[in-house]
Amino acid sequence: MPTVVLVPLVIIWLGLEFQVKFFLTWLVSVFPVIINTRIGVANVPAARR
């Protein structure tokens, strides 16, 4: 399930307090960075490792 789908659900469940905004920002930004970093590292040619 894409993390963007979870944003409205988390807002409905938890409201819009600062902690919820921080969690949503973290949720939407951290996982794409981790996934893209793993893909980028995996695509480095063996000669460059």
PDB file with SEQRES, HELIX, SHEET and CRYST1 records, atoms N, CA, C and O in Angstrom:
SEQRES   1 A   49  MET PRO THR VAL VAL LEU VAL PRO LEU VAL ILE ILE TRP          
SEQRES   2 A   49  LEU GLY LEU GLU PHE GLN VAL LYS PHE PHE LEU THR TRP          
SEQRES   3 A   49  LEU VAL SER VAL PHE PRO VAL ILE ILE ASN THR ARG ILE          
SEQRES   4 A   49  GLY VAL ALA ASN VAL PRO ALA ALA ARG ARG                      
HELIX    1 AA1 THR A    3  LEU A   14  1                                  12    
HELIX    2 AA2 PHE A   18  ALA A   42  1                                  25    
HELIX    3 AA3 ALA A   46  ARG A   48  5                                   3    
CRYST1    1.000    1.000    1.000  90.00  90.00  90.00 P 1           1          
ATOM      1  N   MET A   1       0.850  -1.173   0.000  1.00  0.00           N  
ATOM      2  CA  MET A   1       0.000   0.000   0.000  1.00  0.00           C  
ATOM      3  C   MET A   1       0.898   1.238   0.000  1.00  0.00           C  
ATOM      4  O   MET A   1       1.787   1.353   0.843  1.00  0.00           O  
ATOM      5  N   PRO A   2       0.675   2.160  -0.932  1.00  0.00           N  
ATOM      6  CA  PRO A   2       1.478   3.382  -0.949  1.00  0.00           C  
ATOM      7  C   PRO A   2       1.280   4.193   0.326  1.00  0.00           C  
ATOM      8  O   PRO A   2       0.182   4.241   0.880  1.00  0.00           O  
ATOM      9  N   THR A   3       2.338   4.820   0.777  1.00  0.00           N  
ATOM     10  CA  THR A   3       2.260   5.588   2.026  1.00  0.00           C  
ATOM     11  C   THR A   3       1.344   6.796   1.895  1.00  0.00           C  
ATOM     12  O   THR A   3       0.791   7.261   2.891  1.00  0.00           O  
ATOM     13  N   VAL A   4       1.176   7.313   0.678  1.00  0.00           N  
ATOM     14  CA  VAL A   4       0.307   8.471   0.487  1.00  0.00           C  
ATOM     15  C   VAL A   4      -1.139   8.119   0.824  1.00  0.00           C  
ATOM     16  O   VAL A   4      -1.905   8.985   1.246  1.00  0.00           O  
ATOM     17  N   VAL A   5      -1.510   6.875   0.643  1.00  0.00           N  
ATOM     18  CA  VAL A   5      -2.865   6.427   0.963  1.00  0.00           C  
ATOM     19  C   VAL A   5      -3.104   6.480   2.471  1.00  0.00           C  
ATOM     20  O   VAL A   5      -4.235   6.684   2.912  1.00  0.00           O  
ATOM     21  N   LEU A   6      -2.063   6.301   3.249  1.00  0.00           N  
ATOM     22  CA  LEU A   6      -2.204   6.280   4.706  1.00  0.00           C  
ATOM     23  C   LEU A   6      -2.399   7.661   5.319  1.00  0.00           C  
ATOM     24  O   LEU A   6      -2.893   7.769   6.442  1.00  0.00           O  
ATOM     25  N   VAL A   7      -2.023   8.712   4.608  1.00  0.00           N  
ATOM     26  CA  VAL A   7      -2.087  10.062   5.168  1.00  0.00           C  
ATOM     27  C   VAL A   7      -3.504  10.441   5.603  1.00  0.00           C  
ATOM     28  O   VAL A   7      -3.676  10.855   6.750  1.00  0.00           O  
ATOM     29  N   PRO A   8      -4.530  10.323   4.751  1.00  0.00           N  
ATOM     30  CA  PRO A   8      -5.875  10.686   5.218  1.00  0.00           C  
ATOM     31  C   PRO A   8      -6.356   9.810   6.374  1.00  0.00           C  
ATOM     32  O   PRO A   8      -7.045  10.291   7.274  1.00  0.00           O  
ATOM     33  N   LEU A   9      -5.999   8.540   6.352  1.00  0.00           N  
ATOM     34  CA  LEU A   9      -6.413   7.651   7.447  1.00  0.00           C  
ATOM     35  C   LEU A   9      -5.777   8.059   8.767  1.00  0.00           C  
ATOM     36  O   LEU A   9      -6.444   8.068   9.802  1.00  0.00           O  
ATOM     37  N   VAL A  10      -4.496   8.394   8.740  1.00  0.00           N  
ATOM     38  CA  VAL A  10      -3.815   8.806   9.974  1.00  0.00           C  
ATOM     39  C   VAL A  10      -4.409  10.112  10.483  1.00  0.00           C  
ATOM     40  O   VAL A  10      -4.571  10.286  11.691  1.00  0.00           O  
ATOM     41  N   ILE A  11      -4.737  11.031   9.580  1.00  0.00           N  
ATOM     42  CA  ILE A  11      -5.351  12.293  10.004  1.00  0.00           C  
ATOM     43  C   ILE A  11      -6.700  12.035  10.662  1.00  0.00           C  
ATOM     44  O   ILE A  11      -7.018  12.633  11.689  1.00  0.00           O  
ATOM     45  N   ILE A  12      -7.492  11.146  10.073  1.00  0.00           N  
ATOM     46  CA  ILE A  12      -8.799  10.823  10.659  1.00  0.00           C  
ATOM     47  C   ILE A  12      -8.635  10.150  12.018  1.00  0.00           C  
ATOM     48  O   ILE A  12      -9.358  10.470  12.961  1.00  0.00           O  
ATOM     49  N   TRP A  13      -7.685   9.215  12.123  1.00  0.00           N  
ATOM     50  CA  TRP A  13      -7.500   8.465  13.374  1.00  0.00           C  
ATOM     51  C   TRP A  13      -6.886   9.303  14.479  1.00  0.00           C  
ATOM     52  O   TRP A  13      -7.307   9.209  15.632  1.00  0.00           O  
ATOM     53  N   LEU A  14      -5.886  10.132  14.141  1.00  0.00           N  
ATOM     54  CA  LEU A  14      -5.098  10.789  15.178  1.00  0.00           C  
ATOM     55  C   LEU A  14      -5.273  12.298  15.259  1.00  0.00           C  
ATOM     56  O   LEU A  14      -4.825  12.910  16.229  1.00  0.00           O  
ATOM     57  N   GLY A  15      -5.905  12.911  14.278  1.00  0.00           N  
ATOM     58  CA  GLY A  15      -6.083  14.362  14.300  1.00  0.00           C  
ATOM     59  C   GLY A  15      -4.924  15.073  13.628  1.00  0.00           C  
ATOM     60  O   GLY A  15      -4.177  14.472  12.856  1.00  0.00           O  
ATOM     61  N   LEU A  16      -4.779  16.366  13.930  1.00  0.00           N  
ATOM     62  CA  LEU A  16      -3.746  17.179  13.293  1.00  0.00           C  
ATOM     63  C   LEU A  16      -2.845  17.861  14.314  1.00  0.00           C  
ATOM     64  O   LEU A  16      -2.528  19.041  14.163  1.00  0.00           O  
ATOM     65  N   GLU A  17      -2.438  17.155  15.325  1.00  0.00           N  
ATOM     66  CA  GLU A  17      -1.512  17.716  16.299  1.00  0.00           C  
ATOM     67  C   GLU A  17      -0.100  17.689  15.735  1.00  0.00           C  
ATOM     68  O   GLU A  17       0.140  17.090  14.687  1.00  0.00           O  
ATOM     69  N   PHE A  18       0.838  18.336  16.426  1.00  0.00           N  
ATOM     70  CA  PHE A  18       2.210  18.440  15.926  1.00  0.00           C  
ATOM     71  C   PHE A  18       2.847  17.064  15.731  1.00  0.00           C  
ATOM     72  O   PHE A  18       3.512  16.834  14.721  1.00  0.00           O  
ATOM     73  N   GLN A  19       2.656  16.155  16.675  1.00  0.00           N  
ATOM     74  CA  GLN A  19       3.258  14.836  16.580  1.00  0.00           C  
ATOM     75  C   GLN A  19       2.754  14.079  15.348  1.00  0.00           C  
ATOM     76  O   GLN A  19       3.512  13.360  14.697  1.00  0.00           O  
ATOM     77  N   VAL A  20       1.480  14.249  15.041  1.00  0.00           N  
ATOM     78  CA  VAL A  20       0.902  13.586  13.874  1.00  0.00           C  
ATOM     79  C   VAL A  20       1.489  14.180  12.597  1.00  0.00           C  
ATOM     80  O   VAL A  20       1.810  13.442  11.666  1.00  0.00           O  
ATOM     81  N   LYS A  21       1.630  15.489  12.542  1.00  0.00           N  
ATOM     82  CA  LYS A  21       2.234  16.130  11.371  1.00  0.00           C  
ATOM     83  C   LYS A  21       3.677  15.664  11.197  1.00  0.00           C  
ATOM     84  O   LYS A  21       4.111  15.398  10.077  1.00  0.00           O  
ATOM     85  N   PHE A  22       4.414  15.566  12.285  1.00  0.00           N  
ATOM     86  CA  PHE A  22       5.795  15.091  12.231  1.00  0.00           C  
ATOM     87  C   PHE A  22       5.847  13.653  11.737  1.00  0.00           C  
ATOM     88  O   PHE A  22       6.675  13.319  10.889  1.00  0.00           O  
ATOM     89  N   PHE A  23       4.975  12.800  12.256  1.00  0.00           N  
ATOM     90  CA  PHE A  23       4.926  11.395  11.837  1.00  0.00           C  
ATOM     91  C   PHE A  23       4.578  11.280  10.359  1.00  0.00           C  
ATOM     92  O   PHE A  23       5.197  10.490   9.646  1.00  0.00           O  
ATOM     93  N   LEU A  24       3.607  12.046   9.887  1.00  0.00           N  
ATOM     94  CA  LEU A  24       3.217  11.994   8.487  1.00  0.00           C  
ATOM     95  C   LEU A  24       4.352  12.452   7.574  1.00  0.00           C  
ATOM     96  O   LEU A  24       4.601  11.846   6.531  1.00  0.00           O  
ATOM     97  N   THR A  25       5.031  13.514   7.965  1.00  0.00           N  
ATOM     98  CA  THR A  25       6.173  13.985   7.185  1.00  0.00           C  
ATOM     99  C   THR A  25       7.250  12.928   7.131  1.00  0.00           C  
ATOM    100  O   THR A  25       7.824  12.675   6.072  1.00  0.00           O  
ATOM    101  N   TRP A  26       7.526  12.315   8.250  1.00  0.00           N  
ATOM    102  CA  TRP A  26       8.530  11.253   8.307  1.00  0.00           C  
ATOM    103  C   TRP A  26       8.105  10.059   7.448  1.00  0.00           C  
ATOM    104  O   TRP A  26       8.909   9.515   6.690  1.00  0.00           O  
ATOM    105  N   LEU A  27       6.852   9.659   7.571  1.00  0.00           N  
ATOM    106  CA  LEU A  27       6.343   8.496   6.846  1.00  0.00           C  
ATOM    107  C   LEU A  27       6.424   8.696   5.338  1.00  0.00           C  
ATOM    108  O   LEU A  27       6.838   7.793   4.612  1.00  0.00           O  
ATOM    109  N   VAL A  28       6.030   9.871   4.869  1.00  0.00           N  
ATOM    110  CA  VAL A  28       5.989  10.131   3.437  1.00  0.00           C  
ATOM    111  C   VAL A  28       7.388  10.374   2.866  1.00  0.00           C  
ATOM    112  O   VAL A  28       7.600  10.137   1.677  1.00  0.00           O  
ATOM    113  N   SER A  29       8.341  10.835   3.665  1.00  0.00           N  
ATOM    114  CA  SER A  29       9.651  11.183   3.124  1.00  0.00           C  
ATOM    115  C   SER A  29      10.725  10.127   3.338  1.00  0.00           C  
ATOM    116  O   SER A  29      11.596   9.975   2.482  1.00  0.00           O  
ATOM    117  N   VAL A  30      10.701   9.406   4.422  1.00  0.00           N  
ATOM    118  CA  VAL A  30      11.800   8.485   4.734  1.00  0.00           C  
ATOM    119  C   VAL A  30      11.787   7.240   3.864  1.00  0.00           C  
ATOM    120  O   VAL A  30      12.836   6.832   3.367  1.00  0.00           O  
ATOM    121  N   PHE A  31      10.642   6.633   3.669  1.00  0.00           N  
ATOM    122  CA  PHE A  31      10.602   5.384   2.918  1.00  0.00           C  
ATOM    123  C   PHE A  31      11.010   5.549   1.458  1.00  0.00           C  
ATOM    124  O   PHE A  31      11.750   4.702   0.958  1.00  0.00           O  
ATOM    125  N   PRO A  32      10.576   6.585   0.744  1.00  0.00           N  
ATOM    126  CA  PRO A  32      11.085   6.751  -0.627  1.00  0.00           C  
ATOM    127  C   PRO A  32      12.596   6.952  -0.678  1.00  0.00           C  
ATOM    128  O   PRO A  32      13.252   6.455  -1.594  1.00  0.00           O  
ATOM    129  N   VAL A  33      13.153   7.669   0.287  1.00  0.00           N  
ATOM    130  CA  VAL A  33      14.600   7.870   0.320  1.00  0.00           C  
ATOM    131  C   VAL A  33      15.317   6.540   0.526  1.00  0.00           C  
ATOM    132  O   VAL A  33      16.304   6.256  -0.152  1.00  0.00           O  
ATOM    133  N   ILE A  34      14.833   5.736   1.446  1.00  0.00           N  
ATOM    134  CA  ILE A  34      15.454   4.432   1.715  1.00  0.00           C  
ATOM    135  C   ILE A  34      15.355   3.529   0.494  1.00  0.00           C  
ATOM    136  O   ILE A  34      16.338   2.897   0.107  1.00  0.00           O  
ATOM    137  N   ILE A  35      14.189   3.466  -0.108  1.00  0.00           N  
ATOM    138  CA  ILE A  35      13.996   2.597  -1.273  1.00  0.00           C  
ATOM    139  C   ILE A  35      14.872   3.038  -2.434  1.00  0.00           C  
ATOM    140  O   ILE A  35      15.529   2.206  -3.059  1.00  0.00           O  
ATOM    141  N   ASN A  36      14.895   4.332  -2.735  1.00  0.00           N  
ATOM    142  CA  ASN A  36      15.706   4.820  -3.844  1.00  0.00           C  
ATOM    143  C   ASN A  36      17.197   4.672  -3.584  1.00  0.00           C  
ATOM    144  O   ASN A  36      17.964   4.443  -4.519  1.00  0.00           O  
ATOM    145  N   THR A  37      17.617   4.798  -2.345  1.00  0.00           N  
ATOM    146  CA  THR A  37      19.020   4.590  -2.006  1.00  0.00           C  
ATOM    147  C   THR A  37      19.421   3.144  -2.233  1.00  0.00           C  
ATOM    148  O   THR A  37      20.483   2.873  -2.792  1.00  0.00           O  
ATOM    149  N   ARG A  38      18.581   2.217  -1.805  1.00  0.00           N  
ATOM    150  CA  ARG A  38      18.870   0.794  -2.025  1.00  0.00           C  
ATOM    151  C   ARG A  38      18.950   0.467  -3.510  1.00  0.00           C  
ATOM    152  O   ARG A  38      19.843  -0.264  -3.937  1.00  0.00           O  
ATOM    153  N   ILE A  39      18.026   1.002  -4.299  1.00  0.00           N  
ATOM    154  CA  ILE A  39      18.041   0.758  -5.742  1.00  0.00           C  
ATOM    155  C   ILE A  39      19.292   1.372  -6.366  1.00  0.00           C  
ATOM    156  O   ILE A  39      19.932   0.754  -7.217  1.00  0.00           O  
ATOM    157  N   GLY A  40      19.635   2.573  -5.948  1.00  0.00           N  
ATOM    158  CA  GLY A  40      20.831   3.234  -6.476  1.00  0.00           C  
ATOM    159  C   GLY A  40      22.102   2.470  -6.152  1.00  0.00           C  
ATOM    160  O   GLY A  40      22.968   2.319  -7.014  1.00  0.00           O  
ATOM    161  N   VAL A  41      22.227   1.995  -4.944  1.00  0.00           N  
ATOM    162  CA  VAL A  41      23.412   1.227  -4.546  1.00  0.00           C  
ATOM    163  C   VAL A  41      23.469  -0.087  -5.306  1.00  0.00           C  
ATOM    164  O   VAL A  41      24.548  -0.526  -5.704  1.00  0.00           O  
ATOM    165  N   ALA A  42      22.327  -0.718  -5.512  1.00  0.00           N  
ATOM    166  CA  ALA A  42      22.299  -1.981  -6.243  1.00  0.00           C  
ATOM    167  C   ALA A  42      22.668  -1.798  -7.711  1.00  0.00           C  
ATOM    168  O   ALA A  42      23.149  -2.744  -8.335  1.00  0.00           O  
ATOM    169  N   ASN A  43      22.460  -0.624  -8.278  1.00  0.00           N  
ATOM    170  CA  ASN A  43      22.748  -0.390  -9.681  1.00  0.00           C  
ATOM    171  C   ASN A  43      24.160   0.135  -9.958  1.00  0.00           C  
ATOM    172  O   ASN A  43      24.498   0.412 -11.108  1.00  0.00           O  
ATOM    173  N   VAL A  44      24.973   0.270  -8.933  1.00  0.00           N  
ATOM    174  CA  VAL A  44      26.360   0.688  -9.132  1.00  0.00           C  
ATOM    175  C   VAL A  44      27.114  -0.463  -9.805  1.00  0.00           C  
ATOM    176  O   VAL A  44      27.039  -1.603  -9.348  1.00  0.00           O  
ATOM    177  N   PRO A  45      27.836  -0.170 -10.882  1.00  0.00           N  
ATOM    178  CA  PRO A  45      28.585  -1.241 -11.544  1.00  0.00           C  
ATOM    179  C   PRO A  45      29.634  -1.850 -10.611  1.00  0.00           C  
ATOM    180  O   PRO A  45      30.174  -1.177  -9.733  1.00  0.00           O  
ATOM    181  N   ALA A  46      29.905  -3.126 -10.821  1.00  0.00           N  
ATOM    182  CA  ALA A  46      30.861  -3.839  -9.959  1.00  0.00           C  
ATOM    183  C   ALA A  46      32.237  -3.218  -9.999  1.00  0.00           C  
ATOM    184  O   ALA A  46      32.966  -3.279  -9.009  1.00  0.00           O  
ATOM    185  N   ALA A  47      32.616  -2.615 -11.126  1.00  0.00           N  
ATOM    186  CA  ALA A  47      33.946  -1.990 -11.251  1.00  0.00           C  
ATOM    187  C   ALA A  47      34.071  -0.763 -10.345  1.00  0.00           C  
ATOM    188  O   ALA A  47      35.188  -0.376 -10.002  1.00  0.00           O  
ATOM    189  N   ARG A  48      32.984  -0.156  -9.959  1.00  0.00           N  
ATOM    190  CA  ARG A  48      33.010   1.047  -9.123  1.00  0.00           C  
ATOM    191  C   ARG A  48      32.886   0.752  -7.634  1.00  0.00           C  
ATOM    192  O   ARG A  48      32.997   1.667  -6.818  1.00  0.00           O  
ATOM    193  N   ARG A  49      32.663  -0.484  -7.271  1.00  0.00           N  
ATOM    194  CA  ARG A  49      32.473  -0.821  -5.854  1.00  0.00           C  
ATOM    195  C   ARG A  49      33.746  -0.901  -5.105  1.00  0.00           C  
ATOM    196  O   ARG A  49      33.741  -1.176  -3.905  1.00  0.00           O  
TER     197      ARG A  49                                                      
END                                                                             
